[in-house]
Every structure is written in C-alpha cells, then in structure tokens.
Amino acid sequence: MTNVKRIVFFVAALLIVFVIVIFVLENKQDVSLVFLGWSSPKLPLSISLILVLLSGMAIGPLLAFIFAQKKKRHPRIS
C-alpha cells in the first residue's frame, strides 16, 4: 500500500510541475506592477504572479501566528 501512495504522490507532484511549466511558458508578456507609487521592474507575468503567490503564502501564516499569540496573551472573558 505504501508503494501505491508513493506512486500517487509522485504522479501528483509531476502533474503540478507540469502545470507550472506550462503556466510559465504561456505567460511571457512583460508587465510592470505599480503599488502606492512604487513601480516594479518589468518581469514576465508568470514570475510576477508566482512572486505574489509566494508572498501571500509567507504572509498569511505569519499573520495567523501573530494573531494566535495575541489571543493567547489576552484571552476573551465570556
């Protein structure tokens, strides 16, 4: 049964890599993003989206951790 799980995991990982490669190859247009007056250098659209995704994946858990720590320090009295 563990061999089946390994094969399923390998196929899923290979599929994800395949989808990412296709996404990068299909979105080569250069874009420059502007946020609060700050302008980014021109990067391919795929790279910009992947950077935004990775930033969100880092910031989301960090904010959840910070709010969980605040909640532990100041428990709500009901």
N, C-alpha and C positions, 0 to 999 in steps of 0.2 A: 504493500500500500504506500510506503514512503517513496518508492520509485515513481509511482503514478503522481504523487504530489510534486516531486521534483520535476517531472516532465511537464506538468501543468504550469508550474511556476516558470520554468524555462521558456515555454511557449508564450506565456503571458508577457514576460519580460521582453522577449524577442518582438512580439507584436507592438508593445509600447515603443521600443526603439525604432521600429519600422515606421510607425505613425509619426514620431518626432522627426525622423529624417525626411519624410515626405513633406511635413509641415514646413521645415526649414527650406527645402528646395523649392517649394511653391510660393514662398513669401520672401522674395529677394528685393522687393522695392525698398529704396532708401526713404526713411522718414526721420523727421526731427521733431521731437516732442517738446512742448512748452508748458511749464507749470510754474505759476506765480512769478512770471517774468524770467525764470531760468530756462534756458534753451539747451537741450541735449545735442550732442554731435549727431550727424546723420549716421544711422545704423540701419541695417536691414530690419524690416518689420518683424520678422520671426525672432531676431535677437532681442528686440525691444520688448516683445510680448513675453518671451521666456524670462528676461530680467525682472519684469513686473510680477510675473507668477512666482519666481523665487523670492522676491522681496516680500510678497504677501505671505508666502509660506513661512518666512522667518519672523515677520512682524506679528502675525496672528497668534502663534503660540506664546510669543514673548508678552504680548498684552494680556493673554489669558493667565499666564503665570503671575504677572504683576497684580491683576485684579484678585486672583486667588489668595495672594499673600496679604493684600489689604483686607480681604474678607476674614482671614484667619485672625488678624490683629484686632479688628473691630467687629466682633460678632453682633448680629442684629438681635435685639431683645424683642420677643413677641409677647 
